[in-house]
């Protein structure tokens, strides 16, 4: 029976380490999700700002004539 108790203790220790690893991964995933959401907002804001700048300057690349060499 001592072998069974030792085996059970080893399994409990391994489970504790696995649980810690899973919790660390969950925390890392949450942090990455927040960073991604922030970056997506920044890209959306930058696109909007770029569109405003282009509209304000009248530099719509589709309305410009082609360069002279065409």
Biopython code that builds the backbone (N, CA, C, O; Angstrom):
import numpy as np
from Bio.PDB.StructureBuilder import StructureBuilder

atoms = [
    (1, "UNK", "N", (0.809, -1.211, 0.000)),
    (1, "UNK", "CA", (0.000, 0.000, 0.000)),
    (1, "UNK", "C", (0.847, 1.268, 0.000)),
    (1, "UNK", "O", (0.382, 2.312, -0.457)),
    (2, "UNK", "N", (2.019, 1.204, 0.478)),
    (2, "UNK", "CA", (2.885, 2.381, 0.494)),
    (2, "UNK", "C", (3.187, 2.838, -0.930)),
    (2, "UNK", "O", (3.325, 4.033, -1.191)),
    (3, "UNK", "N", (3.287, 1.880, -1.845)),
    (3, "UNK", "CA", (3.549, 2.224, -3.240)),
    (3, "UNK", "C", (2.350, 2.963, -3.819)),
    (3, "UNK", "O", (2.521, 3.937, -4.552)),
    (4, "UNK", "N", (1.132, 2.508, -3.499)),
    (4, "UNK", "CA", (-0.070, 3.182, -3.988)),
    (4, "UNK", "C", (-0.171, 4.602, -3.432)),
    (4, "UNK", "O", (-0.561, 5.520, -4.153)),
    (5, "UNK", "N", (0.172, 4.788, -2.173)),
    (5, "UNK", "CA", (0.128, 6.117, -1.571)),
    (5, "UNK", "C", (1.180, 7.024, -2.208)),
    (5, "UNK", "O", (0.925, 8.199, -2.473)),
    (6, "UNK", "N", (2.374, 6.459, -2.450)),
    (6, "UNK", "CA", (3.432, 7.238, -3.092)),
    (6, "UNK", "C", (3.012, 7.635, -4.501)),
    (6, "UNK", "O", (3.229, 8.770, -4.924)),
    (7, "UNK", "N", (2.423, 6.715, -5.209)),
    (7, "UNK", "CA", (1.973, 6.992, -6.577)),
    (7, "UNK", "C", (0.884, 8.072, -6.580)),
    (7, "UNK", "O", (0.887, 8.972, -7.421)),
    (8, "UNK", "N", (-0.039, 7.965, -5.633)),
    (8, "UNK", "CA", (-1.106, 8.958, -5.519)),
    (8, "UNK", "C", (-0.519, 10.340, -5.216)),
    (8, "UNK", "O", (-0.950, 11.339, -5.792)),
    (9, "UNK", "N", (0.455, 10.396, -4.321)),
    (9, "UNK", "CA", (1.098, 11.668, -3.977)),
    (9, "UNK", "C", (1.797, 12.258, -5.200)),
    (9, "UNK", "O", (1.703, 13.461, -5.442)),
    (10, "UNK", "N", (2.495, 11.425, -5.972)),
    (10, "UNK", "CA", (3.163, 11.899, -7.179)),
    (10, "UNK", "C", (2.150, 12.448, -8.181)),
    (10, "UNK", "O", (2.387, 13.478, -8.812)),
    (11, "UNK", "N", (1.036, 11.764, -8.322)),
    (11, "UNK", "CA", (-0.002, 12.234, -9.236)),
    (11, "UNK", "C", (-0.601, 13.556, -8.772)),
    (11, "UNK", "O", (-0.892, 14.431, -9.588)),
    (12, "UNK", "N", (-0.785, 13.702, -7.460)),
    (12, "UNK", "CA", (-1.311, 14.959, -6.930)),
    (12, "UNK", "C", (-0.334, 16.107, -7.168)),
    (12, "UNK", "O", (-0.750, 17.220, -7.487)),
    (13, "UNK", "N", (0.964, 15.839, -7.015)),
    (13, "UNK", "CA", (1.976, 16.866, -7.255)),
    (13, "UNK", "C", (1.976, 17.253, -8.731)),
    (13, "UNK", "O", (2.012, 18.437, -9.066)),
    (14, "UNK", "N", (1.937, 16.269, -9.599)),
    (14, "UNK", "CA", (1.913, 16.547, -11.045)),
    (14, "UNK", "C", (0.661, 17.350, -11.416)),
    (14, "UNK", "O", (0.732, 18.280, -12.220)),
    (15, "UNK", "N", (-0.470, 16.990, -10.832)),
    (15, "UNK", "CA", (-1.707, 17.714, -11.104)),
    (15, "UNK", "C", (-1.603, 19.161, -10.635)),
    (15, "UNK", "O", (-2.104, 20.066, -11.302)),
    (16, "UNK", "N", (-0.970, 19.381, -9.516)),
    (16, "UNK", "CA", (-0.805, 20.746, -9.009)),
    (16, "UNK", "C", (0.049, 21.570, -9.977)),
    (16, "UNK", "O", (-0.270, 22.724, -10.259)),
    (17, "UNK", "N", (1.137, 20.974, -10.485)),
    (17, "UNK", "CA", (1.968, 21.691, -11.460)),
    (17, "UNK", "C", (1.204, 21.963, -12.749)),
    (17, "UNK", "O", (1.311, 23.047, -13.324)),
    (18, "UNK", "N", (0.446, 20.992, -13.194)),
    (18, "UNK", "CA", (-0.345, 21.181, -14.412)),
    (18, "UNK", "C", (-1.377, 22.285, -14.210)),
    (18, "UNK", "O", (-1.584, 23.117, -15.093)),
    (19, "UNK", "N", (-2.020, 22.290, -13.054)),
    (19, "UNK", "CA", (-3.006, 23.323, -12.755)),
    (19, "UNK", "C", (-2.351, 24.707, -12.754)),
    (19, "UNK", "O", (-2.919, 25.662, -13.283)),
    (20, "UNK", "N", (-1.167, 24.814, -12.166)),
    (20, "UNK", "CA", (-0.444, 26.096, -12.170)),
    (20, "UNK", "C", (-0.118, 26.528, -13.591)),
    (20, "UNK", "O", (-0.255, 27.702, -13.935)),
    (21, "UNK", "N", (0.313, 25.580, -14.416)),
    (21, "UNK", "CA", (0.654, 25.899, -15.804)),
    (21, "UNK", "C", (-0.579, 26.368, -16.568)),
    (21, "UNK", "O", (-0.505, 27.327, -17.338)),
    (22, "UNK", "N", (-1.697, 25.708, -16.364)),
    (22, "UNK", "CA", (-2.941, 26.102, -17.040)),
    (22, "UNK", "C", (-3.363, 27.500, -16.606)),
    (22, "UNK", "O", (-3.777, 28.308, -17.437)),
    (23, "UNK", "N", (-3.262, 27.790, -15.325)),
    (23, "UNK", "CA", (-3.629, 29.123, -14.838)),
    (23, "UNK", "C", (-2.718, 30.189, -15.432)),
    (23, "UNK", "O", (-3.179, 31.278, -15.775)),
    (24, "UNK", "N", (-1.434, 29.887, -15.554)),
    (24, "UNK", "CA", (-0.500, 30.835, -16.160)),
    (24, "UNK", "C", (-0.847, 31.062, -17.633)),
    (24, "UNK", "O", (-0.784, 32.191, -18.120)),
    (25, "UNK", "N", (-1.209, 30.000, -18.334)),
    (25, "UNK", "CA", (-1.596, 30.136, -19.744)),
    (25, "UNK", "C", (-2.875, 30.953, -19.894)),
    (25, "UNK", "O", (-2.994, 31.761, -20.815)),
    (26, "UNK", "N", (-3.814, 30.747, -19.009)),
    (26, "UNK", "CA", (-5.065, 31.508, -19.051)),
    (26, "UNK", "C", (-4.776, 32.997, -18.841)),
    (26, "UNK", "O", (-5.332, 33.849, -19.535)),
    (27, "UNK", "N", (-3.901, 33.303, -17.875)),
    (27, "UNK", "CA", (-3.551, 34.700, -17.620)),
    (27, "UNK", "C", (-2.823, 35.304, -18.823)),
    (27, "UNK", "O", (-3.084, 36.448, -19.195)),
    (28, "UNK", "N", (-1.921, 34.546, -19.426)),
    (28, "UNK", "CA", (-1.195, 35.038, -20.596)),
    (28, "UNK", "C", (-2.155, 35.274, -21.761)),
    (28, "UNK", "O", (-2.031, 36.267, -22.477)),
    (29, "UNK", "N", (-3.098, 34.374, -21.949)),
    (29, "UNK", "CA", (-4.080, 34.521, -23.026)),
    (29, "UNK", "C", (-4.935, 35.760, -22.812)),
    (29, "UNK", "O", (-5.224, 36.487, -23.762)),
    (30, "UNK", "N", (-5.336, 36.002, -21.585)),
    (30, "UNK", "CA", (-6.141, 37.193, -21.294)),
    (30, "UNK", "C", (-5.343, 38.457, -21.583)),
    (30, "UNK", "O", (-5.877, 39.419, -22.136)),
    (31, "UNK", "N", (-4.070, 38.458, -21.211)),
    (31, "UNK", "CA", (-3.221, 39.619, -21.489)),
    (31, "UNK", "C", (-3.043, 39.845, -22.982)),
    (31, "UNK", "O", (-3.100, 40.982, -23.450)),
    (32, "UNK", "N", (-2.832, 38.781, -23.723)),
    (32, "UNK", "CA", (-2.681, 38.902, -25.171)),
    (32, "UNK", "C", (-3.974, 39.392, -25.819)),
    (32, "UNK", "O", (-3.940, 40.207, -26.741)),
    (33, "UNK", "N", (-5.095, 38.903, -25.345)),
    (33, "UNK", "CA", (-6.382, 39.347, -25.895)),
    (33, "UNK", "C", (-6.582, 40.843, -25.681)),
    (33, "UNK", "O", (-7.076, 41.544, -26.564)),
    (34, "UNK", "N", (-6.196, 41.324, -24.507)),
    (34, "UNK", "CA", (-6.324, 42.755, -24.234)),
    (34, "UNK", "C", (-5.393, 43.562, -25.135)),
    (34, "UNK", "O", (-5.780, 44.613, -25.646)),
    (35, "UNK", "N", (-4.172, 43.076, -25.331)),
    (35, "UNK", "CA", (-3.229, 43.779, -26.206)),
    (35, "UNK", "C", (-3.733, 43.809, -27.639)),
    (35, "UNK", "O", (-3.639, 44.836, -28.312)),
    (36, "UNK", "N", (-4.264, 42.696, -28.105)),
    (36, "UNK", "CA", (-4.785, 42.628, -29.470)),
    (36, "UNK", "C", (-5.944, 43.604, -29.643)),
    (36, "UNK", "O", (-6.011, 44.316, -30.644)),
    (37, "UNK", "N", (-6.852, 43.639, -28.676)),
    (37, "UNK", "CA", (-7.990, 44.558, -28.758)),
    (37, "UNK", "C", (-7.505, 46.006, -28.795)),
    (37, "UNK", "O", (-8.044, 46.823, -29.541)),
    (38, "UNK", "N", (-6.491, 46.324, -27.993)),
    (38, "UNK", "CA", (-5.934, 47.680, -27.989)),
    (38, "UNK", "C", (-5.323, 48.012, -29.343)),
    (38, "UNK", "O", (-5.545, 49.098, -29.878)),
    (39, "UNK", "N", (-4.558, 47.084, -29.894)),
    (39, "UNK", "CA", (-3.934, 47.317, -31.202)),
    (39, "UNK", "C", (-4.983, 47.456, -32.303)),
    (39, "UNK", "O", (-4.821, 48.274, -33.209)),
    (40, "UNK", "N", (-6.042, 46.677, -32.237)),
    (40, "UNK", "CA", (-7.113, 46.798, -33.238)),
    (40, "UNK", "C", (-7.762, 48.169, -33.168)),
    (40, "UNK", "O", (-8.055, 48.769, -34.203)),
    (41, "UNK", "N", (-7.990, 48.676, -31.954)),
    (41, "UNK", "CA", (-8.562, 50.023, -31.799)),
    (41, "UNK", "C", (-7.598, 51.073, -32.359)),
    (41, "UNK", "O", (-8.018, 52.015, -33.031)),
    (42, "UNK", "N", (-6.313, 50.903, -32.080)),
    (42, "UNK", "CA", (-5.328, 51.866, -32.570)),
    (42, "UNK", "C", (-5.290, 51.874, -34.096)),
    (42, "UNK", "O", (-5.223, 52.942, -34.706)),
    (43, "UNK", "N", (-5.331, 50.708, -34.713)),
    (43, "UNK", "CA", (-5.322, 50.629, -36.180)),
    (43, "UNK", "C", (-6.579, 51.282, -36.749)),
    (43, "UNK", "O", (-6.512, 52.024, -37.729)),
    (44, "UNK", "N", (-7.723, 51.001, -36.129)),
    (44, "UNK", "CA", (-8.980, 51.607, -36.592)),
    (44, "UNK", "C", (-8.914, 53.123, -36.476)),
    (44, "UNK", "O", (-9.324, 53.832, -37.395)),
    (45, "UNK", "N", (-8.400, 53.629, -35.353)),
    (45, "UNK", "CA", (-8.277, 55.074, -35.158)),
    (45, "UNK", "C", (-7.303, 55.686, -36.165)),
    (45, "UNK", "O", (-7.564, 56.758, -36.710)),
    (46, "UNK", "N", (-6.190, 55.013, -36.408)),
    (46, "UNK", "CA", (-5.213, 55.527, -37.365)),
    (46, "UNK", "C", (-5.777, 55.550, -38.782)),
    (46, "UNK", "O", (-5.528, 56.491, -39.537)),
    (47, "UNK", "N", (-6.527, 54.528, -39.141)),
    (47, "UNK", "CA", (-7.162, 54.519, -40.466)),
    (47, "UNK", "C", (-8.134, 55.681, -40.608)),
    (47, "UNK", "O", (-8.175, 56.352, -41.639)),
    (48, "UNK", "N", (-8.907, 55.906, -39.566)),
    (48, "UNK", "CA", (-9.861, 57.007, -39.589)),
    (48, "UNK", "C", (-9.134, 58.348, -39.695)),
    (48, "UNK", "O", (-9.536, 59.230, -40.453)),
    (49, "UNK", "N", (-8.066, 58.481, -38.925)),
    (49, "UNK", "CA", (-7.291, 59.731, -38.962)),
    (49, "UNK", "C", (-6.653, 59.926, -40.334)),
    (49, "UNK", "O", (-6.641, 61.040, -40.857)),
    (50, "UNK", "N", (-6.125, 58.858, -40.918)),
    (50, "UNK", "CA", (-5.526, 58.950, -42.248)),
    (50, "UNK", "C", (-6.567, 59.340, -43.286)),
    (50, "UNK", "O", (-6.292, 60.150, -44.171)),
    (51, "UNK", "N", (-7.753, 58.771, -43.181)),
    (51, "UNK", "CA", (-8.824, 59.127, -44.117)),
    (51, "UNK", "C", (-9.194, 60.602, -43.969)),
    (51, "UNK", "O", (-9.441, 61.285, -44.964)),
    (52, "UNK", "N", (-9.231, 61.089, -42.741)),
    (52, "UNK", "CA", (-9.537, 62.504, -42.509)),
    (52, "UNK", "C", (-8.463, 63.396, -43.090)),
    (52, "UNK", "O", (-8.774, 64.422, -43.694)),
    (53, "UNK", "N", (-7.222, 63.030, -42.922)),
    (53, "UNK", "CA", (-6.116, 63.829, -43.457)),
    (53, "UNK", "C", (-6.178, 63.837, -44.980)),
    (53, "UNK", "O", (-6.009, 64.885, -45.603)),
    (54, "UNK", "N", (-6.416, 62.686, -45.576)),
    (54, "UNK", "CA", (-6.506, 62.621, -47.039)),
    (54, "UNK", "C", (-7.666, 63.471, -47.556)),
    (54, "UNK", "O", (-7.526, 64.177, -48.554)),
    (55, "UNK", "N", (-8.797, 63.401, -46.884)),
    (55, "UNK", "CA", (-9.958, 64.177, -47.301)),
    (55, "UNK", "C", (-9.676, 65.668, -47.139)),
    (55, "UNK", "O", (-10.029, 66.467, -48.006)),
    (56, "UNK", "N", (-9.049, 66.035, -46.043)),
    (56, "UNK", "CA", (-8.740, 67.445, -45.783)),
    (56, "UNK", "C", (-7.750, 68.018, -46.774)),
    (56, "UNK", "O", (-7.825, 69.203, -47.099)),
    (57, "UNK", "N", (-6.832, 67.217, -47.260)),
    (57, "UNK", "CA", (-5.836, 67.699, -48.210)),
    (57, "UNK", "C", (-6.291, 67.532, -49.651)),
    (57, "UNK", "O", (-5.676, 68.068, -50.574)),
    (58, "UNK", "N", (-7.357, 66.795, -49.831)),
    (58, "UNK", "CA", (-7.835, 66.547, -51.177)),
    (58, "UNK", "C", (-6.924, 65.600, -51.935)),
    (58, "UNK", "O", (-6.891, 65.627, -53.166)),
    (59, "UNK", "N", (-6.200, 64.780, -51.236)),
    (59, "UNK", "CA", (-5.271, 63.847, -51.872)),
    (59, "UNK", "C", (-5.885, 62.463, -51.990)),
    (59, "UNK", "O", (-5.400, 61.502, -51.393)),
    (60, "UNK", "N", (-6.930, 62.375, -52.747)),
    (60, "UNK", "CA", (-7.510, 61.058, -53.009)),
    (60, "UNK", "C", (-6.700, 60.441, -54.135)),
    (60, "UNK", "O", (-6.734, 60.949, -55.256)),
    (61, "UNK", "N", (-5.973, 59.360, -53.875)),
    (61, "UNK", "CA", (-5.107, 58.795, -54.909)),
    (61, "UNK", "C", (-5.874, 58.346, -56.146)),
    (61, "UNK", "O", (-5.279, 58.234, -57.218)),
    (62, "UNK", "N", (-7.151, 58.090, -56.037)),
    (62, "UNK", "CA", (-7.946, 57.655, -57.193)),
    (62, "UNK", "C", (-8.317, 58.825, -58.108)),
    (62, "UNK", "O", (-8.606, 58.618, -59.287)),
    (63, "UNK", "N", (-8.311, 60.034, -57.582)),
    (63, "UNK", "CA", (-8.693, 61.180, -58.399)),
    (63, "UNK", "C", (-7.495, 61.902, -59.008)),
    (63, "UNK", "O", (-7.675, 62.842, -59.782)),
    (64, "UNK", "N", (-6.278, 61.480, -58.672)),
    (64, "UNK", "CA", (-5.090, 62.128, -59.218)),
    (64, "UNK", "C", (-4.825, 61.622, -60.636)),
    (64, "UNK", "O", (-5.063, 60.453, -60.939)),
    (65, "UNK", "N", (-4.334, 62.506, -61.498)),
    (65, "UNK", "CA", (-3.980, 62.058, -62.844)),
    (65, "UNK", "C", (-2.748, 61.159, -62.785)),
    (65, "UNK", "O", (-1.965, 61.246, -61.839)),
    (66, "UNK", "N", (-2.571, 60.309, -63.775)),
    (66, "UNK", "CA", (-1.387, 59.443, -63.766)),
    (66, "UNK", "C", (-0.108, 60.263, -63.985)),
    (66, "UNK", "O", (-0.167, 61.366, -64.528)),
    (67, "UNK", "N", (1.010, 59.745, -63.578)),
    (67, "UNK", "CA", (2.277, 60.460, -63.783)),
    (67, "UNK", "C", (2.541, 60.672, -65.277)),
    (67, "UNK", "O", (1.964, 59.967, -66.105)),
    (68, "UNK", "N", (3.398, 61.626, -65.637)),
    (68, "UNK", "CA", (3.634, 61.969, -67.036)),
    (68, "UNK", "C", (4.139, 60.807, -67.908)),
    (68, "UNK", "O", (3.879, 60.787, -69.111)),
    (69, "UNK", "N", (4.825, 59.884, -67.340)),
    (69, "UNK", "CA", (5.398, 58.816, -68.158)),
    (69, "UNK", "C", (4.360, 57.765, -68.593)),
    (69, "UNK", "O", (4.717, 56.800, -69.270)),
    (70, "UNK", "N", (3.102, 57.934, -68.220)),
    (70, "UNK", "CA", (2.064, 57.010, -68.679)),
    (70, "UNK", "C", (1.485, 57.568, -69.899)),
    (70, "UNK", "O", (0.581, 56.969, -70.483)),
]
sb = StructureBuilder()
sb.init_structure("model")
sb.init_model(0)
sb.init_chain("A")
sb.init_seg("    ")
for serial, (resi, resn, name, xyz) in enumerate(atoms, 1):
    if name == "N":
        sb.init_residue(resn, " ", resi, " ")
    sb.init_atom(name, np.array(xyz, "f"), 0.0, 1.0, " ", f" {name:<3s}", serial, name[0])
structure = sb.get_structure()
